[in-house]
Amino acid sequence: MTGFETSRSRCVEGYILSLFPASSPCSSNNCEHFCFASSCKGSVGCEPVKCGCADGWKLVENGKCVPDPQWVDPFGCDADKHFTCAISKKCVPKTNLCDGDDDCGDGSDEDPNGACKDYKCVGQKFQCDGTTCLPMSFVCDGKTDCLDGTDEWEKTCHNPPRVQCSDNEFRCSNTKCIPKSKRCNNQRDCENGDDERDCPTNRSCLLEEFRCGNGLCIKQSHVCDGKRQCLDGLDEAHCEQEQCLDPLRIWVGG
């Protein structure tokens, strides 16, 4: 809103500065934002008019208001942990900055000329496009997630950045960790199958299970279902033949 003035009120940048009858001391004041009239006329030390400024501004001479760099919004975001969105004023965790998702709703947390300019990724993230931060598990996973393709470059994948796994996690590769509970659970959770390698093979499979070539047991329902569960692919082999692979395994085909 542009500034305007009438005999009753004056507004600057959306602030209603005064709305008093012509007889009020505030009707002819120089207050830029707010005017407060007093009924102390004639008293010692009386100030019939006091000026005030909006939040984030401070009063200087002649009733003028200027931005106050030391003002802290009591309802604002924690600057150490959060980013304040430009328009929506939402508080977004700094770990969500420049990750390709518009968490603010106004795009300010992904602005390459604003929050993401010269931004460095926080935590175990891969930085691409000069601004975007990706989870390390997205790096060298066969799918291009960076606009510039750097997450799948041969140079990147030849020596990918190493992510730190916790004591309760199993390392699939340099860029991915899974819970240790998923290790040797007869399901491939690592893309390369590392979580199902070198698993104990001394137990016998149940009657409703199928034994893979490396000794792992999988459900019979997973045999010849078009999805390879055994690392050696034995569960999807000979599926067009009517034969028993093993009397303790399962009949396939037919």
Buried (B, 14 or more C-beta within 10 A) or exposed (E): EEEEEEEEBBBBEEBEBBBBEEEBBBBEBEBBBBBBBEEEEEEEEEEBBBBBBEEEBEBEEEBBBEEBEEEEEEEEBEEEEBBBBBEBBBBBBBBBBBBBEBBBEBBBBBBEEEBBEEBEBBEBBBBBBBBBBBBBBBBBBEEBBBEEEBBBBEEBBEEBBEBEBEEEBBBBBBBBBBEBEBBBEBEBBBBEEBBBEEBEEEEEBEEEBBBBEBEBBBBBEBBBEEEBBBBEEBBBBBEEEEEEBEEEBBEBEE
